[in-house]
C-alpha cells in the first residue's frame, strides 16, 4: 500500500494548462450563482432562464474539489516528499476552515454576531477534506483514487452509521455526524451545514488518483480522459432517465430535461457527480489545446482560485448593496445577515438581465486583481505564505 519511495519519483511536468483553464472557468461560473444569491432569485425557478442560470453553476463545487485533489498530487511531485505534502495539506486545510468561520463568513453577511449565524460552506468542506487527504498521501495515488470512488459509490451507507450506536449516544453523536453525512439527527445549533464531508472527500481523493493520468503522454491522456468522461455522461443519461421513467410521477411534473438535470447536490448524489465530473473530465483534452485571450483570462483565475474566492464574495456583496441603493434608495443590508440564505422580498428581486450585468462587471474587476496577484505570486516563489492563498 505504500509507495516505493516518494511520490515525487515521477518526473514533475510543467504547469498544466487544462487544470488552470477549467478551474478558472469554474470560478467564473461560481460568480453567477453567488450574484443570484444576492439578487434574491431562488435556485431553479419556473423558467428555463432561471433554471439553467443555476444549473451551469453545478459544475463549480465538484470541479473545485476534484481539481484540488489533482493539484495536491502534482504539488507533491514537485515537493519530492510525501511528508511535506501531508503537512502542507493539513495546515492549508485548517487555514481554509478558519477562513470560512471568520473572514468568509463576514464577507457573506457583514454580520459580526457570530452567535447568530455560522456557515459550514464549501471552503469549510474543502479544508477538512484536505486535512483528511493528508492522512492518505503515503498510499499509492491509484489506491487513494479507488478509496475515493468507493466513498462516492457507497455514500448512503454513512446515513446508517448512527443507527449502530446505543440510543443514548445518538443525540451527542448526531451533532458531530451531521457534518459527515445527513442522518436525520440534530446538528449543532446556530450553524448551517451546507456541505457535509461525504461524498466530497471521495471526490477529492478521486481527483488525487486522477492526477496520475495527467502525467501520461498526450495521446494516451486524451484517450483516457475522453473514455472516462463520455462513459460517465452516458451512464448518467441512462441511469437518470430510467429513474425518471420507472419512478413515481410527481403531481406537477416538470419537463423531462429539467427533471433529468435537476440532480441532488446536498449531499451530492452519484448521478450529480457523473453529470458534472464526466463533462469536466471530457473537456480536459480540449482545454489543453485552446488558445486566445479568453483562455488567458481563465488561466489567470485558475492560478489564484483562493484569492478569487475571497474577493468575489466581498465584491458581489458590495455590488448588491450598491444596486439596492440605486434601485431603492436603501442598501438593505438586513436582507443578507444570513447569506447565502438571503431574505430578499419577492417584489424586490432582480431580473436576469441585471443579474448578468452585475456578474460581468464584477468578473472584470476580479480579473485585474487576480492578474496582479498571479504576477506577484510568480515573482516571489520563495515566499511561503503565498502557497496557502
C-alpha positions as CSV (number, residue, x, y, z in Angstrom):
1,X,0.0,0.0,0.0
2,X,3.0,2.3,0.5
3,X,4.6,4.0,-2.5
4,X,8.1,2.6,-3.0
5,X,9.9,5.8,-2.2
6,X,8.5,9.2,-2.7
7,X,5.6,10.1,-5.0
8,X,8.0,12.6,-6.4
9,X,10.0,9.9,-8.1
10,X,7.8,10.8,-11.1
11,X,9.2,13.5,-13.4
12,X,7.4,16.7,-12.5
13,X,5.8,18.3,-15.5
14,X,5.2,21.9,-16.3
15,X,2.0,23.6,-15.0
16,X,-0.9,22.0,-16.8
17,X,-3.0,24.5,-18.8
18,X,-6.1,22.3,-18.7
19,X,-6.3,22.4,-14.9
20,X,-5.8,26.2,-14.7
21,X,-8.2,26.8,-17.5
22,X,-11.0,24.6,-16.3
23,X,-10.6,25.8,-12.7
24,X,-10.7,29.3,-14.0
25,X,-14.0,28.6,-15.9
26,X,-15.4,27.1,-12.7
27,X,-14.5,30.2,-10.7
28,X,-16.3,32.4,-13.3
29,X,-19.4,30.3,-13.2
30,X,-19.4,30.4,-9.4
31,X,-19.8,34.1,-9.5
32,X,-23.1,33.7,-11.4
33,X,-24.6,31.7,-8.6
34,X,-23.4,34.0,-5.9
35,X,-24.7,37.1,-7.7
36,X,-28.0,35.1,-7.9
37,X,-27.9,34.6,-4.1
38,X,-27.7,38.4,-3.5
39,X,-30.3,39.1,-6.2
40,X,-32.9,37.1,-4.3
41,X,-33.7,34.8,-7.2
42,X,-34.3,31.3,-5.9
43,X,-32.4,28.3,-7.1
44,X,-34.1,26.5,-10.0
45,X,-37.2,28.5,-10.7
46,X,-40.1,28.0,-13.1
47,X,-38.4,29.5,-16.2
48,X,-35.7,27.9,-18.4
49,X,-33.5,31.0,-17.9
50,X,-33.5,30.8,-14.1
51,X,-33.2,27.0,-14.2
52,X,-30.1,27.0,-16.4
53,X,-28.6,30.0,-14.6
54,X,-28.5,27.8,-11.6
55,X,-27.7,24.6,-13.4
56,X,-24.5,25.7,-15.1
57,X,-23.1,26.5,-11.7
58,X,-23.5,22.9,-10.5
59,X,-20.1,22.2,-12.0
60,X,-18.3,24.5,-9.6
61,X,-18.1,22.5,-6.3
62,X,-17.3,19.2,-8.0
63,X,-14.7,20.7,-10.2
64,X,-13.2,22.8,-7.4
65,X,-12.9,19.7,-5.1
66,X,-11.8,17.3,-7.8
67,X,-9.1,19.5,-9.2
68,X,-7.9,20.4,-5.7
69,X,-7.1,16.7,-5.3
70,X,-5.4,16.6,-8.7
71,X,-3.4,19.7,-7.8
72,X,-2.3,18.1,-4.5
73,X,-0.8,15.2,-6.3
74,X,1.0,17.4,-8.8
75,X,2.3,19.6,-6.0
76,X,3.5,16.6,-4.1
77,X,5.6,15.6,-7.1
78,X,7.2,19.0,-7.1
79,X,7.9,18.8,-3.4
80,X,9.7,15.4,-3.7
81,X,8.5,14.5,-0.2
82,X,5.1,13.0,0.9
83,X,5.6,14.1,4.4
84,X,5.9,17.7,3.3
85,X,2.8,17.3,1.1
86,X,0.9,15.9,4.1
87,X,2.0,18.8,6.3
88,X,1.0,21.3,3.6
89,X,-2.4,19.8,3.1
90,X,-3.0,19.6,6.9
91,X,-2.2,23.2,7.6
92,X,-3.7,24.6,4.5
93,X,-6.9,22.7,5.3
94,X,-7.0,24.2,8.8
95,X,-6.4,27.6,7.4
96,X,-9.4,27.2,5.0
97,X,-11.6,26.1,7.9
98,X,-10.5,29.2,9.9
99,X,-11.2,31.5,6.9
100,X,-14.7,30.0,6.4
101,X,-15.6,30.7,10.0
102,X,-14.2,34.2,10.1
103,X,-13.3,36.3,7.0
104,X,-15.5,34.4,4.5
105,X,-18.5,34.4,6.9
106,X,-18.1,38.2,7.4
107,X,-17.8,38.8,3.6
108,X,-21.0,36.8,3.1
109,X,-23.0,38.6,5.8
110,X,-21.3,41.7,7.1
111,X,-22.7,40.4,10.4
112,X,-20.4,40.4,13.4
113,X,-22.8,38.5,15.6
114,X,-21.2,35.1,15.3
115,X,-23.6,33.5,17.8
116,X,-26.5,34.4,15.5
117,X,-25.3,32.6,12.4
118,X,-22.5,30.4,11.3
119,X,-22.0,28.6,8.0
120,X,-20.2,25.3,7.1
121,X,-19.8,26.1,3.4
122,X,-17.7,24.9,0.5
123,X,-14.4,26.2,1.9
124,X,-15.1,24.6,5.3
125,X,-15.7,21.3,3.4
126,X,-12.6,21.8,1.2
127,X,-10.4,22.5,4.2
128,X,-11.5,19.4,6.2
129,X,-11.1,17.2,3.0
130,X,-7.5,18.4,2.7
131,X,-6.9,17.5,6.3
132,X,-8.3,14.0,5.7
133,X,-6.4,13.6,2.4
134,X,-3.2,14.4,4.3
135,X,-3.5,11.1,6.1
136,X,-3.7,9.2,2.8
137,X,-0.9,10.7,0.6
138,X,1.6,8.0,1.7
139,X,-0.5,5.5,-0.2
140,X,-0.3,4.9,-4.0
141,X,-2.4,7.5,-5.9
142,X,-4.3,4.7,-7.5
143,X,-5.3,3.3,-4.1
144,X,-6.3,6.8,-2.9
145,X,-8.4,7.1,-6.0
146,X,-10.1,3.8,-5.5
147,X,-11.0,4.6,-1.9
148,X,-12.4,7.9,-3.2
149,X,-14.6,6.2,-5.8
150,X,-15.8,3.7,-3.2
151,X,-16.8,6.6,-0.9
152,X,-18.8,8.2,-3.6
153,X,-20.4,5.0,-4.7
154,X,-21.4,3.8,-1.2
155,X,-22.0,7.1,0.4
156,X,-25.6,6.3,1.5
157,X,-24.1,3.7,4.0
158,X,-22.9,6.7,6.1
159,X,-26.5,7.6,6.8
160,X,-26.9,4.4,8.8
161,X,-23.8,4.7,11.0
162,X,-25.5,6.4,13.9
163,X,-28.2,3.6,14.0
164,X,-25.4,1.2,15.0
165,X,-24.9,3.1,18.3
166,X,-26.8,2.8,21.6
167,X,-29.9,5.0,21.7
168,X,-28.5,7.2,24.4
169,X,-25.4,8.1,22.4
170,X,-27.2,9.3,19.3
171,X,-28.0,12.9,20.3
172,X,-24.4,13.7,21.1
173,X,-23.0,11.7,18.2
174,X,-25.5,13.3,15.8
175,X,-24.2,16.7,16.4
176,X,-20.9,15.5,15.1
177,X,-22.1,13.1,12.4
178,X,-24.3,15.6,10.7
179,X,-21.1,17.3,9.5
180,X,-20.1,14.0,7.9
181,X,-23.3,12.8,6.3
182,X,-27.0,13.6,6.9
183,X,-28.5,11.0,9.3
184,X,-31.7,12.9,10.3
185,X,-30.2,13.8,13.7
186,X,-30.0,17.2,15.4
187,X,-26.8,19.1,14.4
188,X,-25.1,21.8,16.5
189,X,-27.5,24.8,17.0
190,X,-26.6,28.1,15.3
191,X,-24.7,26.6,12.4
192,X,-26.0,25.9,8.9
193,X,-24.3,22.9,7.3
194,X,-24.3,23.5,3.6
195,X,-21.6,20.9,2.6
196,X,-21.1,17.7,4.5
197,X,-17.8,15.9,4.1
198,X,-19.1,12.8,2.4
199,X,-19.1,12.3,-0.6
200,X,-16.8,15.3,-1.1
201,X,-13.8,13.7,0.4
202,X,-14.3,10.9,-2.1
203,X,-14.3,13.4,-4.9
204,X,-11.0,14.9,-3.7
205,X,-9.4,11.5,-3.3
206,X,-10.6,10.5,-6.8
207,X,-9.1,13.7,-8.2
208,X,-5.8,12.9,-6.4
209,X,-5.7,9.5,-8.1
210,X,-6.8,11.0,-11.4
211,X,-3.6,13.2,-11.3
212,X,-1.6,10.2,-12.4
213,X,-3.5,10.2,-15.7
214,X,-2.4,13.7,-16.4
215,X,1.2,12.7,-16.3
216,X,0.9,10.3,-19.2
217,X,1.8,11.2,-22.8
218,X,-0.7,13.5,-24.6
219,X,-2.3,10.8,-26.8
220,X,-2.9,8.3,-24.0
221,X,-4.1,11.1,-21.7
222,X,-6.5,12.3,-24.3
223,X,-7.9,8.8,-24.9
224,X,-8.4,8.0,-21.2
225,X,-10.0,11.4,-20.4
226,X,-12.4,11.1,-23.3
227,X,-13.2,7.5,-22.3
228,X,-13.8,8.3,-18.6
229,X,-15.7,11.5,-19.4
230,X,-18.1,10.2,-22.1
231,X,-18.7,6.9,-20.2
232,X,-19.7,8.9,-17.1
233,X,-22.0,11.1,-19.2
234,X,-23.6,8.1,-20.9
235,X,-24.1,6.3,-17.6
236,X,-25.7,9.4,-16.1
237,X,-28.1,9.8,-19.1
238,X,-29.2,6.1,-19.0
239,X,-29.5,5.8,-15.2
240,X,-31.0,9.2,-14.7
241,X,-33.6,8.6,-17.5
242,X,-34.5,5.1,-16.1
243,X,-35.0,6.5,-12.6
244,X,-37.5,9.1,-14.0
245,X,-39.3,6.7,-16.3
246,X,-39.6,3.9,-13.7
247,X,-40.1,6.1,-10.7
248,X,-43.4,7.7,-9.4
249,X,-44.8,10.6,-11.4
250,X,-44.9,13.8,-9.3
251,X,-48.2,15.7,-9.0
252,X,-46.9,18.6,-11.1
253,X,-44.2,17.1,-13.3
254,X,-41.7,19.4,-14.9
255,X,-40.3,18.9,-18.4
256,X,-38.2,15.7,-18.7
257,X,-35.0,17.6,-19.3
258,X,-35.5,19.6,-16.1
259,X,-36.1,16.5,-14.1
260,X,-33.0,14.8,-15.6
261,X,-30.7,17.7,-15.0
262,X,-32.0,18.6,-11.5
263,X,-30.0,16.0,-9.5
264,X,-29.4,16.1,-5.8
265,X,-26.5,18.3,-4.8
266,X,-26.8,18.4,-1.0
267,X,-25.3,15.9,-0.4
268,X,-24.0,15.3,-4.0
269,X,-25.6,12.1,-5.4
270,X,-23.8,9.7,-7.7
271,X,-25.8,11.0,-10.6
272,X,-25.0,14.6,-9.8
273,X,-21.3,13.7,-9.8
274,X,-21.5,11.7,-13.0
275,X,-23.2,14.6,-14.7
276,X,-20.7,17.2,-13.6
277,X,-17.4,15.5,-13.3
278,X,-18.0,13.5,-16.5
279,X,-18.2,16.6,-18.6
280,X,-15.3,18.3,-16.9
281,X,-13.0,15.3,-17.5
282,X,-14.2,15.0,-21.1
283,X,-13.2,18.7,-21.6
284,X,-9.6,18.3,-20.5
285,X,-8.2,17.4,-23.9
286,X,-9.9,20.4,-25.4
287,X,-8.7,22.7,-22.6
288,X,-5.1,21.6,-23.2
289,X,-5.2,23.0,-26.8
290,X,-7.4,26.1,-26.6
291,X,-5.6,29.4,-27.1
292,X,-6.6,33.1,-27.3
293,X,-7.3,36.0,-24.9
294,X,-10.3,34.3,-23.3
295,X,-8.3,31.2,-22.3
296,X,-5.6,33.5,-20.9
297,X,-8.2,35.2,-18.7
298,X,-9.5,31.9,-17.4
299,X,-6.0,30.7,-16.6
300,X,-5.3,33.8,-14.5
301,X,-8.4,33.0,-12.4
302,X,-7.4,29.3,-12.3
303,X,-3.9,30.1,-10.9
304,X,-5.2,32.0,-7.9
305,X,-8.5,30.4,-7.1
306,X,-8.4,31.1,-3.3
307,X,-7.8,34.8,-3.8
308,X,-10.6,34.9,-6.4
309,X,-13.0,33.2,-4.0
310,X,-12.3,35.6,-1.1
311,X,-12.6,38.7,-3.3
312,X,-15.6,37.6,-5.3
313,X,-17.9,37.2,-2.2
314,X,-16.9,40.6,-0.9
315,X,-17.3,42.3,-4.3
316,X,-20.6,40.7,-5.0
317,X,-22.0,41.6,-1.6
318,X,-20.9,45.3,-2.1
319,X,-22.3,45.3,-5.6
320,X,-25.7,44.1,-4.2
321,X,-25.8,46.9,-1.7
322,X,-24.9,49.4,-4.4
323,X,-27.6,48.0,-6.7
324,X,-30.2,48.2,-3.9
325,X,-29.2,51.8,-3.2
326,X,-29.5,52.8,-6.8
327,X,-32.9,51.0,-7.3
328,X,-34.5,51.5,-4.0
329,X,-32.6,54.3,-2.2
330,X,-31.7,51.9,0.6
331,X,-28.8,49.3,0.7
332,X,-31.0,46.8,2.7
333,X,-28.1,45.1,4.4
334,X,-30.6,43.3,6.6
335,X,-31.5,41.1,3.7
336,X,-28.1,39.5,3.8
337,X,-27.4,38.9,7.6
338,X,-27.6,35.1,6.9
339,X,-26.2,35.0,3.4
340,X,-26.0,32.8,1.4
341,X,-29.5,32.3,2.7
342,X,-30.7,35.8,1.7
343,X,-34.0,37.2,2.7
344,X,-34.8,39.5,-0.3
345,X,-38.6,40.2,-0.6
346,X,-40.1,38.7,-3.8
347,X,-41.1,42.1,-5.2
348,X,-37.6,43.4,-4.9
349,X,-35.8,40.5,-6.6
350,X,-33.6,41.3,-9.6
351,X,-34.3,40.2,-13.1
352,X,-31.9,38.1,-15.1
353,X,-30.6,41.0,-17.2
354,X,-29.5,42.9,-14.1
355,X,-28.0,39.7,-12.6
356,X,-25.8,39.1,-15.6
357,X,-24.8,42.7,-15.9
358,X,-23.6,42.8,-12.3
359,X,-21.9,39.4,-12.9
360,X,-19.9,40.7,-15.9
361,X,-18.8,43.9,-14.2
362,X,-17.7,42.0,-11.1
363,X,-15.7,39.5,-13.1
364,X,-13.9,42.2,-15.0
365,X,-12.9,43.9,-11.7
366,X,-11.8,40.5,-10.3
367,X,-9.6,39.9,-13.4
368,X,-7.4,42.9,-12.7
369,X,-7.0,42.0,-9.0
370,X,-6.2,38.3,-9.8
371,X,-3.8,39.2,-12.6
372,X,-1.8,41.4,-10.3
373,X,-1.7,38.7,-7.6
374,X,-0.8,36.0,-10.1
375,X,2.2,38.1,-11.3
376,X,3.2,38.9,-7.7
377,X,3.0,35.2,-6.7
378,X,5.0,34.0,-9.7
379,X,7.6,36.7,-9.0
380,X,8.1,35.6,-5.3
381,X,8.4,31.8,-5.5
382,X,10.3,31.7,-2.2
383,X,7.6,33.4,-0.1
384,X,6.0,30.5,1.8
385,X,2.7,32.1,2.8
386,X,1.8,32.7,-0.9
387,X,1.4,28.9,-1.3
388,X,-1.5,28.9,1.1
389,X,-3.6,31.6,-0.6
